[in-house]
Amino acid sequence: MRIGSDTLSFSILNKVGGSQMILVTGSTGLIGSELLRRLSQAGVPTRALTRDLKKSREVPGITWVAGDLGKPETLRAAFEGTKTLFLLTHYLEDMVALQHNAIAAARAAGVTHVVKVSAFAASDHSKAPIGRWHYHVEKELQESGLAWTMLRPHHFMQNLLAQAEYVIKEGVIYSASGDGKIPYVDGRDVAAVAVATLTTPGHVGKKYVLTGSEAMSYRQAAEIIGAVIGKPVRFIDESPDESAGAPRARRSSAGRHRERSRNRRLSACGRQDGDDHEHHRRAHRPAATDGRRIRSRACGIVPRLNARNDPGARPHPMSRRCPSGCP
Ligand SMILES: NC(=O)c1ccc[n+]([C@@H]2O[C@H](COP(=O)([O-])OP(=O)(O)OC[C@H]3O[C@@H](n4cnc5c(N)ncnc54)[C@H](OP(=O)(O)O)[C@@H]3O)[C@@H](O)[C@H]2O)c1
């Protein structure tokens, strides 16, 4: 699926018609912030929800609104007048409750279509709680009477950035995935697919598995990052128990998927029953290989490495973008 073409702009205008407001949840996060940028660029009327308006940032054409999916009483005004919902939250224990509240608020407000970010391999028999949680929300949404589209992305490439500290301090990357290969997907590609499903017709009742075009192991990713930063990076093949006992910082992002890693010794791409087998590869940049993408993510580590070697330098914040302008 190509994004950013004239065809897309035409379709967006046809569906949205300048009046069908989209409500974006998760708008301060990895996918949501890129989604807002793209919707803004396309001129799509959009409202962005956050619990804390201090986190909002100026994006042309985007209206920020305060609301907490954990507090249904804060949602009525936020949802009122919207027609399409982009549903995403973090994936902590309260995810099912938060997304349940969002679906209820959407129904009450007269929303007609919900695009939900779920996860690869969401199922009722997933050994990973996250897979089961997403499955439960998917089921509720499917039974809600609302039109729905599920996006089921694989492991985000940006998870690798959570290992920056270990790369810099110890020259290592940890994972319990062994030599299992992962078709990492760039979060920006997930946002690109979201724009298409939110604004063009033909996606109702579909489940899209989103992967990159190339599966690679953490060991291979470590080699690529080492080559980019000019310093060897070793891959440490942890046991699942070691991974479970890993510091919070690592677990909270790259390691957040350790339970899935534990179960799979990853296959390149796991199709689930009911998935539309459309792997939206390279949604907006078909030419880039994922090796190149990992290289570009690795560039995010370089400024921090430099800041460490030169304490006078201003450390670069934990950026999800390559500060050197890599694709
Ligand atoms: N990481 C992966 O490899 C991977 C793979 C497949 C699927 N996924 C799925 O992707 C999703 C995470 O996407 P992401 O990385 O873009 O998210 P993220 O960067 O972690 O951002 C989480 C967002 O959730 C919002 N949120 C949390 N609690 C909320 C509440 N009570 N009310 C309203 N908003 C709330 C936050 O908004 P505020 O703080 O501004 O309120 C924030 O914008 C999860 O569902 C995960 O299962 C991740």
Ligand as a Chemical Component Dictionary entry (heavy atoms), coordinates in Angstrom:
data_LIG
# 
_chem_comp.id                   LIG 
_chem_comp.type                 NON-POLYMER 
_chem_comp.pdbx_formal_charge   0 
_chem_comp.three_letter_code    LIG 
# 
loop_
_chem_comp_atom.comp_id 
_chem_comp_atom.atom_id 
_chem_comp_atom.alt_atom_id 
_chem_comp_atom.type_symbol 
_chem_comp_atom.charge 
_chem_comp_atom.model_Cartn_x 
_chem_comp_atom.model_Cartn_y 
_chem_comp_atom.model_Cartn_z 
_chem_comp_atom.pdbx_ordinal 
LIG N1  N1  N 0  6.173  -2.519 20.927 1  
LIG C1  C1  C 0  5.886  -3.492 20.082 2  
LIG O1  O1  O 0  6.774  -4.188 19.584 3  
LIG C2  C2  C 0  4.438  -3.777 19.721 4  
LIG C3  C3  C 0  4.157  -4.784 18.804 5  
LIG C4  C4  C 0  2.809  -5.042 18.460 6  
LIG C5  C5  C 0  1.788  -4.300 19.043 7  
LIG N2  N2  N 1  2.112  -3.309 19.938 8  
LIG C6  C6  C 0  0.986  -2.549 20.532 9  
LIG O2  O2  O 0  1.169  -1.154 20.284 10 
LIG C7  C7  C 0  0.576  -0.432 21.360 11 
LIG C8  C8  C 0  1.572  0.581  21.890 12 
LIG O3  O3  O 0  1.836  1.532  20.870 13 
LIG P1  P1  P 0  2.889  2.722  21.112 14 
LIG O4  O4  O 0  4.248  2.117  21.322 15 
LIG O5  O5  O -1 2.685  3.722  20.021 16 
LIG O6  O6  O 0  2.368  3.308  22.498 17 
LIG P2  P2  P 0  3.175  4.187  23.544 18 
LIG O7  O7  O 0  4.253  4.973  22.847 19 
LIG O8  O8  O 0  3.557  3.285  24.683 20 
LIG O9  O9  O 0  2.052  5.210  24.020 21 
LIG C9  C9  C 0  0.978  4.796  24.840 22 
LIG C10 C10 C 0  -0.156 5.797  24.664 23 
LIG O10 O10 O 0  -1.276 5.336  25.428 24 
LIG C11 C11 C 0  -1.909 6.454  26.005 25 
LIG N3  N3  N 0  -2.596 6.070  27.237 26 
LIG C12 C12 C 0  -2.146 5.266  28.212 27 
LIG N4  N4  N 0  -3.048 5.186  29.205 28 
LIG C13 C13 C 0  -4.094 5.974  28.850 29 
LIG C14 C14 C 0  -5.335 6.326  29.472 30 
LIG N5  N5  N 0  -5.679 5.851  30.698 31 
LIG N6  N6  N 0  -6.163 7.167  28.814 32 
LIG C15 C15 C 0  -5.820 7.676  27.606 33 
LIG N7  N7  N 0  -4.657 7.382  26.963 34 
LIG C16 C16 C 0  -3.809 6.542  27.588 35 
LIG C17 C17 C 0  -0.772 7.431  26.318 36 
LIG O11 O11 O 0  -1.330 8.732  26.292 37 
LIG P3  P3  P 0  -1.107 9.865  27.433 38 
LIG O12 O12 O 0  0.015  9.407  28.325 39 
LIG O13 O13 O 0  -0.776 11.110 26.652 40 
LIG O14 O14 O 0  -2.408 9.964  28.115 41 
LIG C18 C18 C 0  0.190  7.198  25.148 42 
LIG O15 O15 O 0  -0.066 8.124  24.105 43 
LIG C19 C19 C 0  0.167  -1.449 22.424 44 
LIG O16 O16 O 0  -1.197 -1.712 22.372 45 
LIG C20 C20 C 0  0.982  -2.676 22.033 46 
LIG O17 O17 O 0  0.420  -3.890 22.488 47 
LIG C21 C21 C 0  3.388  -3.041 20.283 48 
# 
loop_
_chem_comp_bond.comp_id 
_chem_comp_bond.atom_id_1 
_chem_comp_bond.atom_id_2 
_chem_comp_bond.value_order 
_chem_comp_bond.pdbx_ordinal 
LIG N1  C1  SING 1  
LIG C1  O1  DOUB 2  
LIG C1  C2  SING 3  
LIG C2  C3  SING 4  
LIG C2  C21 DOUB 5  
LIG C3  C4  DOUB 6  
LIG C4  C5  SING 7  
LIG C5  N2  DOUB 8  
LIG N2  C6  SING 9  
LIG N2  C21 SING 10 
LIG C6  O2  SING 11 
LIG C6  C20 SING 12 
LIG O2  C7  SING 13 
LIG C7  C8  SING 14 
LIG C7  C19 SING 15 
LIG C8  O3  SING 16 
LIG O3  P1  SING 17 
LIG P1  O4  DOUB 18 
LIG P1  O5  SING 19 
LIG P1  O6  SING 20 
LIG O6  P2  SING 21 
LIG P2  O7  DOUB 22 
LIG P2  O8  SING 23 
LIG P2  O9  SING 24 
LIG O9  C9  SING 25 
LIG C9  C10 SING 26 
LIG C10 O10 SING 27 
LIG C10 C18 SING 28 
LIG O10 C11 SING 29 
LIG C11 N3  SING 30 
LIG C11 C17 SING 31 
LIG N3  C12 SING 32 
LIG N3  C16 SING 33 
LIG C12 N4  DOUB 34 
LIG N4  C13 SING 35 
LIG C13 C14 SING 36 
LIG C13 C16 DOUB 37 
LIG C14 N5  SING 38 
LIG C14 N6  DOUB 39 
LIG N6  C15 SING 40 
LIG C15 N7  DOUB 41 
LIG N7  C16 SING 42 
LIG C17 O11 SING 43 
LIG C17 C18 SING 44 
LIG O11 P3  SING 45 
LIG P3  O12 DOUB 46 
LIG P3  O13 SING 47 
LIG P3  O14 SING 48 
LIG C18 O15 SING 49 
LIG C19 O16 SING 50 
LIG C19 C20 SING 51 
LIG C20 O17 SING 52 
# 
